[in-house]
């Protein structure tokens, strides 16, 4: 991260940011590191959620069949109207006997279809974000160790 030397009119907010983050007042470059405490005045610590936590948040927005809830196959989060208004669903996944012909994405699971509506840009963008995050967490492909043949008599 780089903070440019600022003009006088924006130096006050810049100074306040440095103060709140505990950053060196003279440095212009800072390292962004994972963690809850930076350890140095030239680092900014960011504690992010794991992919599992992100997936759990996304999963809490999926519409599930009432029969699956009644049979104990799945838990359905109960949210009040105020909670929904304050924290709208990250993604809307519908379910039914068949997906619409113009679904953006659909999957069949246990004789039910689940889909994202093609006219729901918010859900489509969040699904694309999730797929990008998955690709970033995959890492480099593993390499097999070289095979060494040792002649034995």
FIKOLZA-1660 file (N, C-alpha, C; in steps of 0.1 Angstrom, whole numbers, plus 5000, padded with zeros to 4 digits):
% residues 153
   i   px   py   pz ch aa at
   1 5009 4988 5000  A  X  N
   1 5000 5000 5000  A  X CA
   1 5009 5012 5000  A  X  C
   2 5005 5022 4993  A  X  N
   2 5013 5034 4992  A  X CA
   2 5004 5046 4995  A  X  C
   3 5008 5055 5004  A  X  N
   3 5002 5067 5007  A  X CA
   3 5010 5079 5001  A  X  C
   4 5005 5086 4992  A  X  N
   4 5012 5096 4985  A  X CA
   4 5014 5108 4995  A  X  C
   5 5025 5115 4993  A  X  N
   5 5027 5128 5000  A  X CA
   5 5015 5137 4997  A  X  C
   6 5008 5142 5007  A  X  N
   6 4996 5149 5004  A  X CA
   6 4997 5164 5005  A  X  C
   7 4987 5170 4998  A  X  N
   7 4986 5184 4999  A  X CA
   7 4980 5188 5012  A  X  C
   8 4981 5200 5016  A  X  N
   8 4977 5205 5029  A  X CA
   8 4962 5201 5032  A  X  C
   9 4953 5203 5022  A  X  N
   9 4939 5201 5025  A  X CA
   9 4935 5186 5027  A  X  C
  10 4943 5177 5023  A  X  N
  10 4940 5163 5026  A  X CA
  10 4950 5157 5036  A  X  C
  11 4959 5164 5041  A  X  N
  11 4969 5159 5050  A  X CA
  11 4963 5156 5064  A  X  C
  12 4953 5163 5068  A  X  N
  12 4946 5160 5080  A  X CA
  12 4939 5146 5080  A  X  C
  13 4931 5143 5070  A  X  N
  13 4926 5129 5070  A  X CA
  13 4937 5119 5069  A  X  C
  14 4947 5121 5061  A  X  N
  14 4958 5112 5060  A  X CA
  14 4965 5110 5073  A  X  C
  15 4967 5120 5081  A  X  N
  15 4973 5119 5094  A  X CA
  15 4964 5111 5103  A  X  C
  16 4951 5113 5102  A  X  N
  16 4941 5106 5111  A  X CA
  16 4942 5091 5108  A  X  C
  17 4942 5088 5095  A  X  N
  17 4943 5074 5091  A  X CA
  17 4956 5067 5097  A  X  C
  18 4967 5074 5095  A  X  N
  18 4980 5069 5101  A  X CA
  18 4978 5067 5116  A  X  C
  19 4972 5077 5123  A  X  N
  19 4970 5076 5137  A  X CA
  19 4962 5064 5141  A  X  C
  20 4950 5062 5134  A  X  N
  20 4941 5051 5137  A  X CA
  20 4947 5038 5135  A  X  C
  21 4956 5037 5124  A  X  N
  21 4962 5024 5121  A  X CA
  21 4975 5022 5128  A  X  C
  22 4980 5032 5135  A  X  N
  22 4993 5031 5142  A  X CA
  22 5004 5031 5133  A  X  C
  23 5004 5038 5122  A  X  N
  23 5014 5038 5112  A  X CA
  23 5024 5049 5114  A  X  C
  24 5036 5046 5109  A  X  N
  24 5047 5056 5109  A  X CA
  24 5043 5069 5102  A  X  C
  25 5045 5080 5108  A  X  N
  25 5041 5093 5102  A  X CA
  25 5049 5098 5091  A  X  C
  26 5060 5092 5088  A  X  N
  26 5069 5097 5077  A  X CA
  26 5069 5087 5065  A  X  C
  27 5066 5074 5067  A  X  N
  27 5067 5065 5056  A  X CA
  27 5056 5067 5046  A  X  C
  28 5058 5063 5034  A  X  N
  28 5048 5063 5024  A  X CA
  28 5044 5050 5019  A  X  C
  29 5052 5039 5022  A  X  N
  29 5049 5026 5017  A  X CA
  29 5046 5017 5030  A  X  C
  30 5036 5009 5029  A  X  N
  30 5032 5000 5040  A  X CA
  30 5029 4986 5034  A  X  C
  31 5033 4976 5042  A  X  N
  31 5030 4962 5038  A  X CA
  31 5016 4959 5044  A  X  C
  32 5008 4952 5036  A  X  N
  32 4995 4947 5041  A  X CA
  32 4997 4932 5044  A  X  C
  33 4995 4928 5056  A  X  N
  33 4998 4915 5061  A  X CA
  33 4985 4909 5067  A  X  C
  34 4984 4895 5067  A  X  N
  34 4973 4888 5073  A  X CA
  34 4976 4888 5088  A  X  C
  35 4966 4891 5096  A  X  N
  35 4967 4889 5110  A  X CA
  35 4958 4900 5118  A  X  C
  36 4958 4899 5131  A  X  N
  36 4951 4908 5139  A  X CA
  36 4959 4919 5145  A  X  C
  37 4973 4918 5144  A  X  N
  37 4982 4928 5149  A  X CA
  37 4993 4929 5140  A  X  C
  38 4997 4942 5135  A  X  N
  38 5007 4943 5125  A  X CA
  38 5021 4941 5131  A  X  C
  39 5024 4944 5143  A  X  N
  39 5037 4942 5149  A  X CA
  39 5047 4953 5146  A  X  C
  40 5045 4960 5135  A  X  N
  40 5054 4971 5131  A  X CA
  40 5046 4983 5126  A  X  C
  41 5052 4995 5127  A  X  N
  41 5045 5007 5123  A  X CA
  41 5045 5009 5108  A  X  C
  42 5051 5000 5100  A  X  N
  42 5051 5000 5086  A  X CA
  42 5042 4989 5080  A  X  C
  43 5034 4983 5088  A  X  N
  43 5025 4972 5083  A  X CA
  43 5011 4975 5087  A  X  C
  44 5002 4970 5078  A  X  N
  44 4987 4971 5081  A  X CA
  44 4982 4957 5082  A  X  C
  45 4977 4953 5093  A  X  N
  45 4972 4940 5095  A  X CA
  45 4957 4939 5091  A  X  C
  46 4954 4929 5083  A  X  N
  46 4940 4926 5079  A  X CA
  46 4936 4912 5082  A  X  C
  47 4926 4910 5090  A  X  N
  47 4921 4897 5094  A  X CA
  47 4909 4894 5086  A  X  C
  48 4911 4885 5076  A  X  N
  48 4900 4882 5067  A  X CA
  48 4893 4869 5071  A  X  C
  49 4881 4867 5065  A  X  N
  49 4874 4854 5068  A  X CA
  49 4880 4843 5059  A  X  C
  50 4879 4831 5064  A  X  N
  50 4883 4819 5056  A  X CA
  50 4873 4816 5045  A  X  C
  51 4877 4809 5035  A  X  N
  51 4867 4805 5024  A  X CA
  51 4856 4797 5030  A  X  C
  52 4858 4789 5040  A  X  N
  52 4847 4782 5047  A  X CA
  52 4837 4791 5053  A  X  C
  53 4842 4802 5060  A  X  N
  53 4833 4811 5065  A  X CA
  53 4825 4819 5054  A  X  C
  54 4831 4822 5043  A  X  N
  54 4824 4828 5032  A  X CA
  54 4814 4819 5027  A  X  C
  55 4817 4806 5025  A  X  N
  55 4807 4796 5019  A  X CA
  55 4795 4795 5029  A  X  C
  56 4798 4795 5042  A  X  N
  56 4787 4793 5052  A  X CA
  56 4778 4805 5051  A  X  C
  57 4783 4817 5049  A  X  N
  57 4775 4829 5047  A  X CA
  57 4766 4828 5035  A  X  C
  58 4772 4824 5024  A  X  N
  58 4765 4822 5011  A  X CA
  58 4754 4811 5013  A  X  C
  59 4757 4800 5019  A  X  N
  59 4748 4789 5021  A  X CA
  59 4736 4793 5029  A  X  C
  60 4738 4803 5038  A  X  N
  60 4726 4807 5047  A  X CA
  60 4715 4814 5039  A  X  C
  61 4718 4818 5026  A  X  N
  61 4709 4825 5018  A  X CA
  61 4701 4816 5008  A  X  C
  62 4704 4803 5008  A  X  N
  62 4698 4794 4998  A  X CA
  62 4684 4790 5003  A  X  C
  63 4675 4791 4994  A  X  N
  63 4661 4786 4997  A  X CA
  63 4662 4771 4997  A  X  C
  64 4656 4765 5007  A  X  N
  64 4656 4750 5008  A  X CA
  64 4642 4745 5009  A  X  C
  65 4639 4733 5004  A  X  N
  65 4626 4727 5005  A  X CA
  65 4621 4725 5020  A  X  C
  66 4609 4728 5022  A  X  N
  66 4603 4727 5036  A  X CA
  66 4604 4712 5040  A  X  C
  67 4603 4702 5031  A  X  N
  67 4604 4688 5035  A  X CA
  67 4617 4685 5040  A  X  C
  68 4628 4691 5034  A  X  N
  68 4642 4688 5039  A  X CA
  68 4644 4694 5053  A  X  C
  69 4637 4705 5056  A  X  N
  69 4638 4711 5069  A  X CA
  69 4631 4702 5079  A  X  C
  70 4619 4698 5076  A  X  N
  70 4611 4689 5085  A  X CA
  70 4618 4676 5087  A  X  C
  71 4625 4671 5078  A  X  N
  71 4631 4658 5079  A  X CA
  71 4645 4659 5086  A  X  C
  72 4649 4671 5089  A  X  N
  72 4662 4674 5096  A  X CA
  72 4674 4672 5087  A  X  C
  73 4672 4673 5074  A  X  N
  73 4683 4672 5064  A  X CA
  73 4691 4685 5063  A  X  C
  74 4685 4696 5066  A  X  N
  74 4691 4709 5065  A  X CA
  74 4686 4718 5075  A  X  C
  75 4694 4728 5079  A  X  N
  75 4690 4738 5088  A  X CA
  75 4686 4751 5080  A  X  C
  76 4676 4757 5083  A  X  N
  76 4672 4769 5077  A  X CA
  76 4673 4781 5086  A  X  C
  77 4681 4790 5083  A  X  N
  77 4683 4802 5092  A  X CA
  77 4670 4810 5093  A  X  C
  78 4666 4813 5105  A  X  N
  78 4654 4822 5106  A  X CA
  78 4658 4836 5109  A  X  C
  79 4654 4845 5100  A  X  N
  79 4658 4859 5101  A  X CA
  79 4646 4867 5101  A  X  C
  80 4646 4878 5109  A  X  N
  80 4635 4887 5109  A  X CA
  80 4635 4896 5097  A  X  C
  81 4624 4903 5095  A  X  N
  81 4624 4913 5084  A  X CA
  81 4634 4924 5086  A  X  C
  82 4636 4928 5098  A  X  N
  82 4646 4938 5101  A  X CA
  82 4660 4933 5098  A  X  C
  83 4663 4921 5101  A  X  N
  83 4676 4915 5098  A  X CA
  83 4678 4914 5083  A  X  C
  84 4668 4910 5076  A  X  N
  84 4669 4909 5062  A  X CA
  84 4671 4923 5055  A  X  C
  85 4664 4933 5061  A  X  N
  85 4666 4947 5056  A  X CA
  85 4680 4952 5059  A  X  C
  86 4685 4949 5071  A  X  N
  86 4698 4954 5074  A  X CA
  86 4709 4947 5068  A  X  C
  87 4707 4934 5066  A  X  N
  87 4717 4925 5060  A  X CA
  87 4711 4917 5049  A  X  C
  88 4709 4923 5037  A  X  N
  88 4703 4915 5026  A  X CA
  88 4711 4903 5022  A  X  C
  89 4704 4893 5016  A  X  N
  89 4711 4881 5013  A  X CA
  89 4723 4884 5003  A  X  C
  90 4734 4877 5004  A  X  N
  90 4745 4878 4995  A  X CA
  90 4742 4873 4982  A  X  C
  91 4734 4862 4981  A  X  N
  91 4731 4856 4969  A  X CA
  91 4717 4850 4971  A  X  C
  92 4709 4849 4960  A  X  N
  92 4696 4843 4961  A  X CA
  92 4696 4831 4952  A  X  C
  93 4694 4819 4958  A  X  N
  93 4693 4806 4951  A  X CA
  93 4679 4801 4953  A  X  C
  94 4672 4799 4942  A  X  N
  94 4658 4794 4943  A  X CA
  94 4658 4779 4942  A  X  C
  95 4647 4773 4945  A  X  N
  95 4646 4758 4943  A  X CA
  95 4632 4755 4938  A  X  C
  96 4631 4743 4931  A  X  N
  96 4618 4739 4926  A  X CA
  96 4620 4726 4918  A  X  C
  97 4609 4722 4912  A  X  N
  97 4609 4709 4905  A  X CA
  97 4617 4710 4892  A  X  C
  98 4618 4722 4886  A  X  N
  98 4626 4724 4874  A  X CA
  98 4631 4739 4874  A  X  C
  99 4643 4741 4869  A  X  N
  99 4647 4755 4868  A  X CA
  99 4641 4762 4856  A  X  C
 100 4640 4775 4856  A  X  N
 100 4635 4782 4844  A  X CA
 100 4645 4780 4832  A  X  C
 101 4640 4782 4820  A  X  N
 101 4649 4780 4808  A  X CA
 101 4661 4790 4808  A  X  C
 102 4659 4802 4814  A  X  N
 102 4669 4812 4813  A  X CA
 102 4677 4814 4826  A  X  C
 103 4678 4803 4834  A  X  N
 103 4686 4804 4846  A  X CA
 103 4700 4806 4843  A  X  C
 104 4707 4814 4851  A  X  N
 104 4721 4817 4849  A  X CA
 104 4729 4805 4852  A  X  C
 105 4726 4798 4863  A  X  N
 105 4733 4786 4867  A  X CA
 105 4722 4777 4874  A  X  C
 106 4723 4764 4872  A  X  N
 106 4714 4755 4879  A  X CA
 106 4721 4742 4882  A  X  C
 107 4716 4735 4892  A  X  N
 107 4721 4722 4896  A  X CA
 107 4710 4713 4902  A  X  C
 108 4710 4701 4899  A  X  N
 108 4700 4692 4904  A  X CA
 108 4706 4684 4916  A  X  C
 109 4698 4684 4927  A  X  N
 109 4703 4677 4939  A  X CA
 109 4691 4671 4946  A  X  C
 110 4691 4658 4948  A  X  N
 110 4680 4651 4955  A  X CA
 110 4667 4654 4949  A  X  C
 111 4666 4652 4936  A  X  N
 111 4653 4654 4929  A  X CA
 111 4647 4668 4930  A  X  C
 112 4655 4678 4933  A  X  N
 112 4652 4692 4933  A  X CA
 112 4662 4699 4925  A  X  C
 113 4657 4711 4919  A  X  N
 113 4666 4719 4912  A  X CA
 113 4669 4732 4920  A  X  C
 114 4681 4737 4920  A  X  N
 114 4685 4749 4926  A  X CA
 114 4691 4758 4915  A  X  C
 115 4687 4771 4915  A  X  N
 115 4692 4779 4904  A  X CA
 115 4694 4794 4909  A  X  C
 116 4702 4801 4901  A  X  N
 116 4703 4815 4902  A  X CA
 116 4696 4822 4890  A  X  C
 117 4688 4831 4892  A  X  N
 117 4680 4837 4882  A  X CA
 117 4689 4846 4873  A  X  C
 118 4688 4845 4860  A  X  N
 118 4696 4853 4851  A  X CA
 118 4693 4868 4852  A  X  C
 119 4682 4872 4858  A  X  N
 119 4679 4886 4859  A  X CA
 119 4683 4891 4873  A  X  C
 120 4691 4884 4880  A  X  N
 120 4696 4888 4893  A  X CA
 120 4711 4892 4893  A  X  C
 121 4714 4904 4889  A  X  N
 121 4728 4907 4887  A  X CA
 121 4736 4906 4900  A  X  C
 122 4730 4909 4912  A  X  N
 122 4737 4909 4925  A  X CA
 122 4742 4894 4927  A  X  C
 123 4733 4885 4926  A  X  N
 123 4736 4871 4928  A  X CA
 123 4746 4866 4918  A  X  C
 124 4745 4870 4906  A  X  N
 124 4755 4866 4896  A  X CA
 124 4769 4872 4899  A  X  C
 125 4769 4884 4903  A  X  N
 125 4782 4890 4906  A  X CA
 125 4789 4883 4918  A  X  C
 126 4780 4880 4928  A  X  N
 126 4786 4874 4940  A  X CA
 126 4790 4860 4937  A  X  C
 127 4783 4853 4928  A  X  N
 127 4787 4839 4925  A  X CA
 127 4801 4840 4917  A  X  C
 128 4802 4850 4908  A  X  N
 128 4815 4851 4901  A  X CA
 128 4826 4854 4910  A  X  C
 129 4823 4863 4920  A  X  N
 129 4833 4866 4931  A  X CA
 129 4838 4853 4938  A  X  C
 130 4828 4845 4942  A  X  N
 130 4831 4832 4949  A  X CA
 130 4840 4823 4940  A  X  C
 131 4837 4822 4927  A  X  N
 131 4844 4814 4919  A  X CA
 131 4859 4819 4917  A  X  C
 132 4860 4832 4917  A  X  N
 132 4874 4838 4916  A  X CA
 132 4881 4835 4929  A  X  C
 133 4875 4836 4940  A  X  N
 133 4881 4833 4953  A  X CA
 133 4886 4819 4954  A  X  C
 134 4877 4810 4948  A  X  N
 134 4881 4796 4948  A  X CA
 134 4894 4794 4939  A  X  C
 135 4894 4800 4928  A  X  N
 135 4906 4799 4919  A  X CA
 135 4918 4804 4925  A  X  C
 136 4917 4815 4933  A  X  N
 136 4929 4821 4940  A  X CA
 136 4934 4812 4951  A  X  C
 137 4925 4804 4958  A  X  N
 137 4929 4796 4969  A  X CA
 137 4934 4782 4964  A  X  C
 138 4933 4779 4952  A  X  N
 138 4937 4766 4947  A  X CA
 138 4952 4764 4948  A  X  C
 139 4960 4774 4946  A  X  N
 139 4974 4773 4947  A  X CA
 139 4980 4767 4935  A  X  C
 140 4993 4765 4935  A  X  N
 140 5001 4759 4924  A  X CA
 140 4998 4744 4924  A  X  C
 141 4999 4739 4912  A  X  N
 141 4997 4724 4911  A  X CA
 141 5009 4717 4918  A  X  C
 142 5006 4706 4924  A  X  N
 142 5017 4699 4931  A  X CA
 142 5026 4692 4921  A  X  C
 143 5039 4691 4924  A  X  N
 143 5048 4684 4915  A  X CA
 143 5053 4672 4922  A  X  C
 144 5054 4661 4914  A  X  N
 144 5058 4649 4919  A  X CA
 144 5073 4649 4921  A  X  C
 145 5078 4643 4931  A  X  N
 145 5093 4642 4933  A  X CA
 145 5099 4634 4921  A  X  C
 146 5111 4637 4918  A  X  N
 146 5118 4629 4907  A  X CA
 146 5120 4615 4911  A  X  C
 147 5119 4606 4902  A  X  N
 147 5120 4592 4904  A  X CA
 147 5135 4588 4902  A  X  C
 148 5141 4583 4912  A  X  N
 148 5155 4579 4912  A  X CA
 148 5156 4564 4912  A  X  C
 149 5162 4558 4902  A  X  N
 149 5164 4543 4902  A  X CA
 149 5178 4540 4907  A  X  C
 150 5178 4532 4917  A  X  N
 150 5191 4528 4922  A  X CA
 150 5193 4513 4919  A  X  C
 151 5204 4510 4911  A  X  N
 151 5206 4496 4907  A  X CA
 151 5211 4488 4920  A  X  C
 152 5205 4477 4921  A  X  N
 152 5209 4468 4933  A  X CA
 152 5212 4454 4928  A  X  C
 153 5222 4448 4934  A  X  N
 153 5226 4435 4930  A  X CA
 153 5224 4425 4942  A  X  C
% end
